[in-house]
Amino acid sequence: MGDRVGAAGDLGALRVRAVQRRDPVLELRATRRLAALIARQKDDDRRAVELFQRVLALDPDDLAAAEACAEIFSRRREMGLDTSWKHAFDVIHSPSLPAIAALGAWGLNLQSQLAQAQAFDRAVTAGVQAGAQPGAKTVVLAAAPGKQGAGIGVVAADGSVTLALRDLPATSGNQVYTAWVIVGETPTAVGDFSVDATGIRGLTTKPATTPAGATIAVTLEPNPGNTAPKGEVIAAGVAAAPPGATS
């Protein structure tokens, strides 16, 4: 087990370096190996599917990745395991015709899924562009216990945060999601936003003082304009220092 965990960590670090160097060939190789490793372990199917979808984004003709996703969901259904999160990964990226044929067995509604894919891709693209700027910090937002929603973020040099979020429940009425920068115990609201039925949203917040180690959080608020959170945290992550930075 320790060897597998170490290998996963090494491959994950290799993927990060590939993205930072804008080396899609290296990223594809590392992502394929990491996805296969996690799939074999069978203890984090969602992560495995997420990685196989990234492989399809880099190489839309990789039928092995599409088939691996289908096999994971087939196994989970046979074992009576939860597959309710499957929609979040269906056609996250626009595959070529052969890959669509393989994914067709999943019974996807391709038109609606493609619209979701395009929305999320636009949000991720904005984050990648922001992350390429000098001094940018990255953050991975994970769902709070019992909540639904996750994403990635990039903190620019001016303190603004570009977010790509998915799996968020739709807002209704006066509800808004609010992005916060939390330094120590002090939260600063940096943007209110709504989410439609796709659960996907990309945005860039207003600037705030956001040092490395600051928490980026998203709460569901009963109304816009709050200066302190009233709602529960839906997702959060910690801003990581840019590569090569010293404390």
C-alpha positions as CSV (number, residue, x, y, z in Angstrom):
1,M,0.0,0.0,0.0
2,G,2.8,2.4,0.9
3,D,4.5,1.9,-2.4
4,R,1.2,2.6,-4.3
5,V,0.6,5.8,-2.3
6,G,4.2,6.9,-3.0
7,A,3.8,6.2,-6.7
8,A,0.6,8.1,-6.8
9,G,2.2,11.1,-5.1
10,D,5.2,11.0,-7.5
11,L,2.9,10.9,-10.5
12,G,0.7,13.6,-9.1
13,A,3.8,15.8,-8.6
14,L,4.9,15.0,-12.2
15,R,1.4,16.2,-13.5
16,V,1.8,19.4,-11.6
17,R,5.2,20.1,-13.1
18,A,3.9,19.2,-16.6
19,V,1.0,21.8,-16.3
20,Q,3.4,24.4,-14.9
21,R,5.7,23.8,-17.9
22,R,2.8,23.7,-20.3
23,D,3.9,20.3,-21.5
24,P,0.8,18.4,-22.7
25,V,2.8,15.3,-23.8
26,L,4.2,14.9,-20.3
27,E,0.9,15.7,-18.7
28,L,-0.9,13.1,-20.8
29,R,1.7,10.4,-19.9
30,A,1.6,11.1,-16.2
31,T,-2.2,11.4,-16.2
32,R,-2.6,8.1,-17.9
33,R,-0.4,6.3,-15.5
34,L,-1.9,8.0,-12.4
35,A,-5.5,7.2,-13.6
36,A,-4.6,3.6,-14.2
37,L,-3.0,3.3,-10.8
38,I,-5.9,4.8,-8.9
39,A,-8.4,2.7,-10.9
40,R,-6.6,-0.5,-10.0
41,Q,-6.8,0.4,-6.3
42,K,-10.6,0.7,-6.5
43,D,-10.7,3.0,-3.5
44,D,-11.3,6.4,-5.2
45,D,-13.3,5.8,-8.3
46,R,-14.4,9.4,-8.6
47,R,-10.8,10.5,-8.8
48,A,-10.0,7.8,-11.3
49,V,-12.8,8.9,-13.6
50,E,-11.7,12.6,-13.2
51,L,-8.2,11.6,-14.4
52,F,-9.5,9.5,-17.3
53,Q,-11.6,12.5,-18.4
54,R,-8.5,14.6,-18.4
55,V,-6.8,12.0,-20.6
56,L,-9.7,12.3,-23.0
57,A,-9.4,16.1,-23.0
58,L,-5.7,15.7,-24.0
59,D,-6.3,12.8,-26.4
60,P,-10.0,12.5,-27.5
61,D,-9.3,9.3,-29.4
62,D,-8.1,7.4,-26.3
63,L,-10.8,4.7,-26.3
64,A,-9.1,2.9,-23.4
65,A,-9.8,5.9,-21.1
66,A,-13.4,6.0,-22.2
67,E,-13.8,2.3,-21.7
68,A,-12.1,2.5,-18.3
69,C,-14.7,5.1,-17.1
70,A,-17.5,2.8,-18.4
71,E,-16.1,-0.2,-16.6
72,I,-15.8,1.7,-13.3
73,F,-19.5,2.7,-13.4
74,S,-20.5,-0.8,-14.5
75,R,-18.7,-2.3,-11.6
76,R,-20.2,0.2,-9.1
77,R,-23.7,-0.5,-10.4
78,E,-23.1,-4.3,-10.1
79,M,-21.9,-3.9,-6.5
80,G,-24.8,-1.6,-5.6
81,L,-22.5,1.4,-5.0
82,D,-23.4,5.0,-5.5
83,T,-23.2,6.3,-9.0
84,S,-25.3,9.5,-8.5
85,W,-22.1,11.6,-9.1
86,K,-21.7,10.2,-12.6
87,H,-23.4,13.1,-14.3
88,A,-20.6,15.4,-13.1
89,F,-18.1,13.6,-15.4
90,D,-20.2,12.8,-18.4
91,V,-18.5,14.3,-21.4
92,I,-16.7,17.0,-19.4
93,H,-14.6,17.5,-22.6
94,S,-15.8,17.2,-26.2
95,P,-14.5,13.8,-27.4
96,S,-14.0,12.8,-31.0
97,L,-16.5,10.5,-32.7
98,P,-14.9,7.2,-31.7
99,A,-14.8,8.3,-28.1
100,I,-18.5,9.4,-28.3
101,A,-19.3,6.0,-29.6
102,A,-17.7,4.4,-26.5
103,L,-19.3,6.8,-24.1
104,G,-22.7,6.3,-25.8
105,A,-23.2,3.1,-23.7
106,W,-23.5,5.4,-20.7
107,G,-26.8,6.7,-22.1
108,L,-25.8,10.3,-22.1
109,N,-27.9,13.2,-23.2
110,L,-25.0,14.6,-25.3
111,Q,-26.5,18.0,-26.1
112,S,-27.0,19.1,-22.5
113,Q,-23.8,17.5,-21.4
114,L,-21.8,19.2,-24.1
115,A,-23.2,22.6,-23.0
116,Q,-22.0,21.8,-19.5
117,A,-18.7,20.7,-20.8
118,Q,-18.2,23.9,-22.7
119,A,-19.2,26.0,-19.7
120,F,-16.7,24.2,-17.4
121,D,-13.9,24.3,-20.1
122,R,-14.3,28.1,-20.3
123,A,-14.0,28.4,-16.6
124,V,-10.9,26.1,-16.5
125,T,-9.4,28.0,-19.4
126,A,-9.7,31.3,-17.5
127,G,-8.0,29.7,-14.5
128,V,-5.2,28.3,-16.6
129,Q,-4.6,31.7,-18.1
130,A,-4.6,33.4,-14.7
131,G,-2.2,30.7,-13.3
132,A,0.3,31.5,-16.0
133,Q,0.9,34.9,-14.6
134,P,3.9,35.6,-12.4
135,G,3.3,35.1,-8.7
136,A,0.0,33.3,-9.1
137,K,-1.1,30.9,-6.3
138,T,-3.2,27.8,-6.9
139,V,-6.0,26.4,-4.7
140,V,-8.1,23.2,-4.9
141,L,-11.5,23.6,-3.4
142,A,-12.9,20.4,-1.9
143,A,-16.5,19.9,-0.8
144,A,-17.2,20.4,2.9
145,P,-18.4,17.3,4.8
146,G,-21.9,16.5,3.7
147,K,-21.9,19.2,1.0
148,Q,-21.7,19.0,-2.8
149,G,-19.4,21.2,-4.9
150,A,-15.7,21.5,-5.8
151,G,-13.4,23.2,-8.1
152,I,-10.1,24.9,-8.7
153,G,-8.9,28.4,-8.3
154,V,-6.0,30.7,-9.1
155,V,-5.0,33.8,-7.0
156,A,-3.5,36.5,-9.2
157,A,-0.9,38.9,-8.0
158,D,-3.5,41.6,-7.3
159,G,-5.4,39.2,-5.0
160,S,-8.3,38.5,-7.3
161,V,-9.3,34.8,-7.5
162,T,-10.4,33.1,-10.7
163,L,-12.6,30.1,-9.9
164,A,-13.9,27.1,-11.9
165,L,-16.6,25.4,-9.9
166,R,-18.8,22.4,-10.5
167,D,-21.4,20.2,-8.8
168,L,-22.9,23.1,-7.0
169,P,-26.7,22.9,-6.2
170,A,-28.6,25.6,-8.1
171,T,-29.5,28.8,-6.3
172,S,-33.1,29.9,-5.9
173,G,-34.9,33.0,-4.8
174,N,-32.5,35.4,-3.1
175,Q,-29.9,32.8,-2.6
176,V,-26.3,33.4,-3.8
177,Y,-23.0,31.7,-3.4
178,T,-20.3,34.0,-1.9
179,A,-16.6,33.6,-2.4
180,W,-14.5,34.5,0.7
181,V,-10.8,35.1,1.3
182,I,-10.1,34.1,4.9
183,V,-6.8,35.2,6.5
184,G,-6.4,34.0,10.0
185,E,-9.9,34.4,11.4
186,T,-11.0,37.3,9.2
187,P,-13.2,36.6,6.2
188,T,-13.5,39.0,3.3
189,A,-16.3,38.7,0.8
190,V,-14.9,38.9,-2.7
191,G,-17.9,38.0,-4.9
192,D,-21.5,36.9,-4.9
193,F,-22.7,34.7,-7.7
194,S,-25.7,32.5,-8.7
195,V,-25.6,29.0,-10.2
196,D,-28.0,27.4,-12.6
197,A,-29.1,23.7,-13.0
198,T,-25.8,22.7,-14.6
199,G,-24.0,23.2,-11.2
200,I,-21.1,24.9,-13.1
201,R,-19.8,28.4,-12.6
202,G,-16.7,30.3,-13.5
203,L,-15.9,33.8,-12.2
204,T,-13.1,36.2,-11.2
205,T,-13.6,37.9,-7.9
206,K,-12.6,41.4,-6.9
207,P,-9.1,41.8,-5.5
208,A,-8.3,41.2,-1.8
209,T,-5.2,40.6,0.3
210,T,-4.6,36.9,-0.3
211,P,-1.3,35.6,1.0
212,A,-0.1,32.1,0.6
213,G,-1.9,30.0,3.2
214,A,-5.1,32.0,3.0
215,T,-8.3,30.0,2.8
216,I,-10.6,30.4,-0.2
217,A,-14.1,29.4,0.7
218,V,-17.5,29.3,-0.9
219,T,-20.7,29.6,1.2
220,L,-24.3,29.5,0.3
221,E,-25.9,32.7,1.5
222,P,-29.6,33.6,2.0
223,N,-29.0,36.9,0.3
224,P,-26.2,38.9,-1.4
225,G,-24.1,41.6,0.1
226,N,-23.1,39.9,3.4
227,T,-19.9,41.1,5.0
228,A,-19.7,38.0,7.2
229,P,-20.9,34.5,6.4
230,K,-24.4,33.6,7.3
231,G,-24.5,30.4,5.4
232,E,-22.6,27.2,5.7
233,V,-19.3,26.5,3.9
234,I,-19.9,24.5,0.7
235,A,-16.3,24.1,-0.5
236,A,-12.9,25.5,0.6
237,G,-9.2,25.2,-0.1
238,V,-5.9,26.8,0.9
239,A,-3.9,29.1,-1.5
240,A,-0.5,27.5,-2.2
241,A,2.6,29.5,-2.8
242,P,3.8,29.7,-6.4
243,P,6.6,27.3,-7.4
244,G,10.0,28.5,-6.2
245,A,8.6,30.9,-3.7
246,T,10.3,31.2,-0.3
247,S,8.6,31.9,3.0
